[in-house]
Amino acid sequence: MWFLVLGFPVGIVGGVLFPEENAGLSPFLLLVLACCGLGFARTKISGPAKRTLTVLLLFLTTGAGWQWGAISSLKLAPWALPPDAYFLTGEVVELPSDRFYSQRLKVRMECLGVKPDHCEGYRRPWLQALWGQSVYAHINLPRELDLVPGARVRFRVRFSNIETADNPAEFDVHRWLLSQHVVAQFALISGSNPKILDQSWFSVDRFRLRVNRYLAQQQDSGPPAELSPYAVILALVTGDRSLMSDLHWDVFNRTGTSHLVAISGLHIGLVAAFIIGCTQPLLRRWHWFTDRYPASHGSIVIALAGALIYAAVAGFAFPVQRAVIMLTVFVALKLSGRIQQRWFALALAFCLVLTWDPVACVSLGFWLSFVAVYLIIWVVGGSAIIASPVRVWVRVQVGLLIGLAPILLWQVQATSLVSMLTNLIAVPVVGFLVVPFALLWVLLWGVFGASADVVLVVLSGLVKAIIALLEQAAAWEWSIWSVGASHWTDMVLAMAGVLWLCSAGVPGRLWGLILLAPIFLAHSQGYGLTVLQSKQLQMAIYLPDRVVFVSDSHWPQIVPDWHEKLLRHWGLQMPAALVPVEQGAELWRAEGLVATEYRLERNWLGQAVVEKVIYQDVCGSRHPLRYGVVTLSALVAKGNSRYCALQWNMAGQTGLFWPAAEQGIRGAMLSSTEPLPPSASLLVLEAGPRLRIEQFMKQVPASESQVVLLGDWDAEYENSDWLTEKLDRGLLHNLNQDGFFYIALKK
């Protein structure tokens, strides 16, 4: 069986990452052959023949898994449709999420076509196969229309492309949408309203929406608090984290406890353990039951039923589905008397989870969950001495801190150094007190309404105490360790060091620390200039002693999200306290471009930490702005200081940014712009109405310069002879396709 539970999931991972276009029904044939071979392998074949048969079966199951993964990956691949108008019919699933000016709904598609009753684009099969396809619809809802989960709705929409990563540290949207089974995004056509066709009389998601709105009212009606406990309660009950603020996430990330507000295997397992602890003593007193079955068997069946109810309230998200499968494997092995085979149980759960949802392997949470369970089994099962529960719990937290750090440092370039202490206290409190109290309140609230608020008051007080503890830990200067982006080989070496450290009885275990060292060291990224994909200019200049971002004003955000992502990607540390700000008035007063400078200082470990933030109004500055070897000069339009072109010099490398302003303003800027020297390194052109490339190039005759296009450029621009020549010579970069452009700082 080992070749089946290991070969099949390994093949699935390969098939998802490297799908084949000709994937068909071959996985079923290969799997049948593998099962037939399994039957022969269980006969009295021995010696070289059995080893040969085992290798053959391993190849067959791996090939079957490869085809299975390829089929799922191709079925859930993102669509590429013309930007035409469509009629989209489907059922609203999950909870709507609010955006700045619209709502985002997840819709399970039934029909897509250019006419209401025509489904030439897509028709849902009458027998829904595995891996159902969904889409996201961005809509502006009128106040009188309330779309709730379970409603069957028809929209008039327009296809919208999924944006590429706009900076090196950007969240991988394509990978996330694949893991969520979302194949396309649509936007509601302006002036059209959704039409509700049908609505189910009951939906668990609709009940979750009621809980969401009630807790949101409690949060708004209560005293103002920076970190509201109701946002955490909602996340623990329904998995909806829409009420959580940036301050919530900052505290949870710095303390390594963000997994507590993402319902997954930890919550399902703790709820099951809580139910087992409560029901098993009662079943032992029921002699009629214990005369026929072990009390432990009855308690785990009840725990599985309770976990399923909790999973339903949490919306059966994909992490919850994985947790339920793992718990079901545990229950099945317990009932069959094979629970002692821990490694086989983990491998079987890994195989079943990937068989159910092959694209789960592209999710970081999937790997963190299984690696965490693997480490717990390895640490707990590696000792021959029976230790106290407290000692075992401490050992588990140390193992998780060391074992998960390489993956986190490789993927998100940061890990919490206080996670062992915070999880040591927070996990049992949340698992055995907060979550049971929260589920009790939901049950009572669903029956008695606001009369159950007594339980909610006690629950909110308990959550406030946990948040206060986490705030104290997050305020420590060394609560989080950030490094730059590292190579995958550093992660592999570090994981080998983790296994060496965690293996009891292996000589020289402390030498595993040497293998861990490379990924924990700060990685200095290449200094230079990066132009990011955006509708407007977003430019980052990384120097040894500072980082300068140039963009439109990001007021009222002091440190916008895309700044923080790039700083973390480069291994730069943000202080736990508020960052000192200088010339803050320049940020909100600027009508055009703003330069945000982050001054850096090195600590005793060589890690760069942000010392302060300084803002400069680029277009409103009368003098060039100097940042070390970089000089920024504004070319302001006559009579309109809101618009300006930007010229820079970076250690002898020159460049120019040209904005998409109105034609008259562009003419005013052209009249005040001196031609760039022929050695100009970079030209950044922003898309705009009736922008004549040839007219612009008469003023900027830099034939050897690299050209970067920002915004949405239509065929008129692409057909320009000048741009075509640049494209043929490899000097043209369209950020709609490339995502970002980097030019290194010359030494």
N, C-alpha and C positions, 0 to 999 in steps of 0.2 A: 504493500500500500504506500510505502514511502515514496516510490518513484512517481505515484499518481498525485499525492498531495504536495510534492515539491516540483515535479516537472511541469504539471499543468499551469500553476500560477506563474512560474518563471516564463513559460511561453506566452502567457497573457500579457505580461509586462512588456515583453519584446514586441508583440503584435500591436499593442497600443502605441508604443513609441515609434515603431517602424511599420506602419500598416501597408498591406499589399492591396493593390487595386483589384486583383483577381480573386480576392477572398470569397469563397462560396460555401457549399455544404460540406467541404472536406473535413472540418473539425469533427463532425458527427461520425463520419466514416473512420477517421483516425481514432476517435474515442472508443468506438465499438471494437476496433482491432485491439486497442490497449486493454479493454475489459476482457476480451477473449484470451489475450495473452496472460492476463492476471489469473484467469482460471487455470491455465496450463502451469503457471508458475507455482501455484499452490499444490500441485501434484508432487510426486516423488522424484522430480528432476533434480539433479545435484551436479556438482562439479563445474567444469568449464561451460557446459551447455546451459546451466542455470544462470551463470554470470553473463553469458552472451545474450540470453533471453531478457535478463534484467536491463542490460544496456539498450537493447532494441526497444523494450517497453518505455524506457525513459525518453528515448528519441521520439517515439510515437506520441506520448502524452505531451511532450514539449511542443511538438508540431501542431497537435490539436489545440493546445492553449494559444499558440501563436495565431492560428487562424481565427479562433474565438475572439481574441483581443482585436485583431485587424477588422473583423466584421463590425464590432461595436464602435471602434474608432471611426470607421468610414461612415457608419450610419449617423453618428453624432457630430460629424465634421461640420464646420460653419458653412452656411449657405452663401452663395453669391448671386443675388437677384438684381435685375434692373431697378433703378430708383423710380418705379412706377407706382400708381395707386392700386391697392389691393383691398379686398374684403377678407378680413380675418375672423373666423368663427372658432370659438373654443371656450373652455371652462377656466375660470379664474381659480388658481391654486395658490396656496401659501398666503401670507399677509401682504397687503400693499405697502410699499416703502416710499416715503416722501422724499422728493428731491427739492431743489431750490424753487423751481417754478412748475413742477409737475409731480405726478405719481408714477411709480414703476410697478407694473403688474406682471406677474408670471402667469402665462396662459398655456394650458395644455391644448395644443392645436387639434381641431377636427377638420377644418376646411380652409383652404387659401386659394383665392382666385380673383380675376379681374371683375367678376360679376358676383352678386350675392350668393347665388345658388350654384355657381360653377366652381369646381374644385380642381382645376387643371394644375395648380401649383402644388397642392398637397391635399390628400384625403386620408384621414385616419382609418386604418384597417378595422374591420368589424371585430376581429379578434386581436386585441392590443398585444403586440409582441413585447419582448423585453426591450428595455431602454427607450421608453417613450420620449418623444421629442417635444420640447417646449420652446417658447419664445418669450422675450421680454417686450412689453409694450409700454412706451412712455406716453402718458396722456395727461391732458389738462381737464380735470373733471369739473362740470358745473356743480354748484352747491346743492342743487336739488337732486342730484344723482349720486347714489352711494353704491359703489360696486363692492360686494363682499365675496369672500371665498365661497365657492360652490355655485356661483352664478354663471349661466351659459350666455355669452355675450357675443355680439357681432360688432367689429370695429371697421372703420374705413381708415386704412393706415398707408404709410409709405415706408419702404425698406430703408434702413439706415445701416451704414457700414460700421463694423466693430473697429474701434480705433486701435492703432498699434501702440506699443509702449513708447511714450514720449520722452523717456530719459533712461539711462542705464539702470537706475534703481526702481523703475516703475513696476507696479503690480502687474503680473502677467494675466491680463484679462482673458485672453484666448484659452489659457489652461484652466482658469477658474470656470469659464462658461462651459467648457467640455466636461468638467467634473460635475456640473449642475445639470447636464443634459440639455443645455440651451443652444439652439442651432442658429438663431437669428435674433435681431432686434428691429422693432418697428416703432414708428412715431405716429401718433394720431394726427390725421390731416386737419389743419386749422379750419374751424367752422363746422366740423362734423361731431356728432355726439354718439357715444356707444349705445347700442340697442340691446336691451336685456331680453333674451329669448325665453329663458327658463331659469328657475331657481329651485334648488333642492330644499326640502323642508328642514333638513338638519345637516350641519357640517361641523366637524371638529375645528377646522380652521376658523369658522365663523365664531365659535365659542372662544377661541384664542384671541380673535379680534376684539371681542367684548372685554376680555381680561386686559388687553392692551389699552383700550380706551379708558377703562376704569382706573387703572394704575396711573395713566397719564393725567387724569383729573386729580388724583390724590397728590401727584407730584406738583401740579400747578397750584392747587389750593393750599398746600402746606407752606411752612416757612421757607424762605429762599435758602437753598443749600447748594454748595458747589458740587458735592458728590451725593446725589440723591440715592437713598437705599431702594426706592421703588424701581429704578432702572435695573438694579441687580436682581431684585425679586422677579421682575418680568423675564429677564434673561434665564433665570434658573427654572422658571415654571414653563414657559412656552418656547424658549429659545430665541425670542425676539429681542434683539439688542438695539432697537431703534431709539430708545430713550437714553442710551448711554452717551455721555459727552466725551470730548477729547481728554478732559481731565480724568475721567474714569479709565480710559484706555491707557493713559500715561502711567497711572498708579499701578494698574494690573500688569502692564508690560515690564515696568521697572522691578516689580517684585516677582515676576515669573508665575503669576497666578491667572493669566488671561484664560487658561483652559477651564477655570472654574465657572466662567460665564458663557462657555460654549458647550452645550449639552452633548456628551459623547460617552465613551465607554466608562469613564470615571464615574459619572453620575448614575448611569444605568447599573453599574456594578455596586455602587454604594447603596442605592435604593434596594437592590436585591439583597445585599448583605443585611441591611436594616430589617427587611421583612423576614429574612431567615432567622435573625436573632430574636424577633418578636414572636414568630409563629412556632418555632421548633420546641420551646419549652411547653407551650400549650398542647401541641400534638403528642408530646410524650405522656401527658396526663390522660389522653384519650385512648383507653385500653382497646376499644374495638378496632381503632385504626392501627395501633402498634402491634396487635396480634396478627395483622395481615401484611403491613408494610412498615418499613423503617420510618421513623419520624422525620429523618433528614430528607427522605424522598418527597414526602408531602410538603415540607417547607420550601424546597427548591422549586416545586411545581407552582406553589402559590407565589413565590418570588418572581418566577417567570411571567405569571399573569399580571402581577403588579407592575413589573418593568414594561410590559406591553402597553398597559394603560398610561404609564408615564410617557412612553414613547409616542403614543397617540396625541397626548396633550402637547408634547413638544413638536408635533408636526411631522414626525417620521422623516426628518431630514436625513441626508445620506450618511452623516456620521452616526446618527442614532440607529439607522438601519444596520450599519456595520456592528455596532455594539450589541444589538439584539441578536444578530447571527452568532456572535462570539458567545453570548450568554446561552443561547440555545444549544450550541455545541457542548458547553460545560454541563448543562442539564442532561443532555443525551448521554454523555460519557459517565456522568454520575449515576444515572439510572441503570446503565448497562454494566456498571462495576469496573470501568476502565479509566476512572478519573486519575489514577496514579500516573498515567502516561501523559505527563504535562507537555513535553515537547511535541508529541503527536497531536495533542489537542490544539496547541498553538498553530502547528502547520496545517491542520484540517480547517481551523477557522480562517486562516490566511487564504487557503484554497477556495473555500466557499464564498468568502466575501468578494474575492476577485471574479469568481464565476458569476455571482449575482450582479456585480457592478464593475466590469473590467476597467472603466476609465477612472475608477477611484485611485489608481496608482499614480495619477498625475497630481494628486492632492498631497501637500506637505503634511496635513493632519493625519492622513492615512498612515504614512510611514512613522510619524511620531508616536501614534497609538500603538502600533505593533512593536516598535523598538522599545517603548516603555514597558509593555507587558513582557517582552523578551528579557529585559534587564531585571525586572522584578523576579521572574522565575530563576534567572541566573544567580542573582544575589541571594535570594532566600533559600534556593535549593542547593547552594554550593557549600553550605556549612553542615558539618556532622554533629555540631553541638546544638542542643536545644536551648535557644536564647529566649529571653522575656519578650513579650509583644512590643514593649517600648524600644528595646534594643533593635529588634527586627525592623521596626518602623523607621528608626533613625538610619539604619543601614540602607534601607530602600531609598530614602530621600538623598543620601549621599551618592548612591549608585545612579539615580536619575539625574542629579545635578551634573555629574561627570559624564554620564553616558549620552545625554541629549545635547550637551553643549556643542560638540563638533557639528552636529546637523544644523543647529540653530545658527552657529557662527558662519557656516558655509552658505546657508540659505538667506538669513535675514541680517547677517553681520553683527549680531548682538545677542548676548545672553545675560540673564540676571544672576548676580553673585549671591543674592540673599534668598533665592528661591527655595533652598533647602530649609531655612528657618521659617519662612512664611508658609510654605506648604505643610511643614510639620504640624502647624497649628490650624491653618485655614482648611485643609482638606477634611480632617475628621469633623470639625465644627460645621462646615457647609454640608458634608455628606450625611451626618447623623443628627443634625439639629435643624439647619436652615431649610434644606430640601424637604424633609418630612413635614415641618411646620408649614412650608409654602404649599405643599400638596394638600395638607389638611385645610388650609384657608381656602384654596380653590374649590375643594369639595363643599365646604360649608357655604362659601359665597354663592356657588351655583344653586344651592337649595334655599338659603335664607337671605341672600342679598347682602345689603349693608350691615345687617345685624352681626355678621361675622367679622366686622372690622376690629373687634377686640383681639383676635388672633393676629390680624395684620399689624396692629400697633406693637405687639410683642415681637413679631417677626422683624419689623423695620428697626426696632431697637437693637436686636441681635446683629442685623446686617450693618448698622451704623458702627457698632463696636469693631466688627471685622475690618470695615473700611478705615477706621481710625488707626488700627494696628498696621494696616498696609501702607497708609500714608506716612507713618513714622519710618517704616523700612525704606520706602521709596525716597525719602528725603536724604538718605545717606549718600554721600558723594560717590562712593564706589558700589552703589546698588546695581549698576549695569556695566557690562564690559563690552565695548564696541571695537570691532576691527574692520578693516577694509575687505572688499571682495577677495576671496581666496580661491585657489585651484582645487579641483575635486580630489587630487591626490593627497592634499593636506587632510581632507576629511577622512579618506580611507585609512591613512596612517593613524589618525587620531582614534578612529573606531577600533583599530587593532590594539592600540594602547589601552583603550577602555576595557576590552576583553581580557587583556593581560592583567590589568589592575583588579578586575572583579573576579578573577578565577582563583578560588581558594586552593592552596596546595601547589600552585605553580611557582617555581623558584624565580627569584629576581623580579617580583611583581612591581616594585617601585621603578624599575626601568621603563615601565609603560608610560611614565610621566614624560620621558624624552620624546616619545612618539606623539604625545599630546601638545608639546610645546609649539610646533610650527603654526598650528591653526589659532592658538591663543595670542600669538604675537601680532602687533599692529602691522597692517599691510599698507604701505604708502602707495597710493594710486598715482598714475601719471599726471603730472601738472600740465595744464593747458586750458583750452577754451572749448566749451561744449554748447552747441546750439540745439535747443529742444523743440520738438514738434508742438505747435500751439497755433491758435488763431492769431495771436500777437507774438511779439518777440519774447522769448525766454532764453536767456543766455547765462551760462555759469563759467566763471573764470577761477580756476583752482591754482593757487600759488602756495609756496611753502609756509608763509606766515598769515595767510588770509584766504577767504573765499568771497567772491563778489558775484552777486546775481543781478542781472539787469532785466527788468520786465515792466509791464504796466503796474500801477499801484495795487498792492494786495491788502490795502486797508479794509477792515479793521484787524486783519490777522497780523500779528507781530512776526511770527515765524510760520509761513504757509507750509502746507503739507509737502509740496514738491521740493521745497528747500530742505526740509528735515530728512526726506528720503535720500536725497543725494548726499547730504552730510554723513548719514549713517553708512551709505554705500562706500564712501571714501574712508570710513573708519574714524570719523570725527565725532567727538563726544559732546553732547549737549549737557550743561550742568543741571543738577536736580532742582536747584532754585531758579527763580526768574532770571532771565538773562538781562544784564544792564543794557539800557538803550540810550543812544545819543542821537540828537537831532531828530526826534520822533515826529516833530511837526512837518518835516520834509515829506514824510510818508503820506499823511492825509491831505497835505496841501498840494501835492504834485498832480497836475492834470495829464501828464504824459508819462515818460519813462522814469523809473526809480531804480537807483543802484543801492542794493542792500549788501553791506559789507560785514562779514563775520570775522572778527579778529581772533587769531588762534594763539594759544600758549601751550607749551609742552610740559606734562607732569614728569615726575621722577622716573616713570616707566617708559617715557618716550611717546606717550599717547597725546594726540592733539585734542585740546579741549577749547570750546568756544568761550572766549573771554568777554566779549561784548558785541553789540550790533549797532552799526552806524548807517543812517539813511542819507541819501543825497538825491535831490531833484535834478535829474539829468538835463531835461530840456530847459529848466529854469536857471541853470547855473551859468554865470557869466564867464567862468574860467574853466579850462580843462580839468577834469578830475584825475588825480594821479593815485594809483594803487601799486606801489612798488615799481615793477618794470612795465606796468600797464598804464596807458593814458587813454581816457575817454573824452571825446570832443563832440559837442552837440552842434548840429547844423540846423538852426531853427528857421521855420518858415516866417517870412516877413508878415507882420500883422497878426500872427496866430501862434503864440508860444506853446500851445498844446501839442503841436506836431513838430517833430524834429527827426532828422536823420542822425545816425550815430556813427562816428568814425573812431576807430581805436588803433592803438599801436601797442603790440605786445612783444617786447624785446626785439624790435625791428620788423616784426610781421604785422602788416597793416590790413585793415578790413573796413567794410562799410555796411551798415544796415539801412535799408530803404523801406519806409513804412507805406502802408496802403491807405494814404490819405486821399482827399478829394483832388480832382485834377488841378484846380486852381492853386491849391496849397502845394501840390507837388511842383507846379511850375515855379512858385515862389522859392521853394527849397532848391530847385535846380539852379535858379539864378544866383543863389548864394553858396553853391557847392563848388569847391575847387576840385579839378580832376584828380583822381587817385593816380599815384605813380604806377608805371607798368608792372612793378614787382608786387602789387597788392596780392595778399594771400587769399582773401575771402570776401565774397559779396553775398549778403543775405537779403533776399528780395521777398517782400510780403505781397500776397495776392490782393488785388484791389480792382475797382471798376475802371475799365478802359485804360489800363496801364500799358503804355507803349514801350516795349522793351528797347526797340531801336533808338527811340528818342532819348531814353535814359542812357544808353551806352555811348551816345555821342559825347556826353559829359563825363562818362567813366570808362575810358578806353583801356581797361585792364584785361588784355587778351589771355593771359596765363593764369588768371585767378580762378579759384574754386567758387562755384555758385551754389547757394543753398536756397531752395524755394520753401517758403512758409505758407500755410493756409491752403485753401482749395483753389487749384489752378485748373482752368478749363482748357478745352482744345485750342482756343485762340492763342493762348500763351504757349502751349506745347508745340504748336505749329510754327513758332517763330524761327526764322533761319538762324538767328544768333544762338537760341537755346538748343536747336538741333545740332549745331556745330559743337557746342559744349558737351552735349550728351555723347556724341560720337567720340570725343576725345577723353571721356571719362571724368569730366570736370563738373558735371551737373549732378546735384543731389536733391531729390524731392523727399521731404521729410514725411509726407503722407505714406511713403513706401519704406523709407529707411528708419524712421522713428527719431533719430538724432544724428548729429554730425560732430565729430571731435577732431580738433587740430592741436597737436602737441606743442608745448613750450620748448623752444630751442634753448639748449644749454649755452 
